[in-house]
Amino acid sequence: KTIMIDEWASIGSSNMNHRSFRHDLEVDYILQTKEAKQQLLDDFHHDCSYTTKQTLSSLAKQPLWKRVAGSLILLLFGRWL
């Protein structure tokens, strides 16, 4: 997981919730050099070129088995996702 806010950047496993901050063992690395921050930004833009925008209408067009499987996974594992 990455986060970049203005001149501050972090790579790590933390979620932005109470449990992650108080109970879970999380590791984060704060990027300090301009080169590392620029590489993170470049990687993000590169990754974006491989993405597809998802909308409710595009999700509704998925096969029924995918929608059922997704709902089942969320029901069984939603607590940990």
Helices and strands as residue ranges (DSSP letters): E 2-5, E 8-12, H 18-22, E 28-31, H 34-48, H 56-60, H 64-77
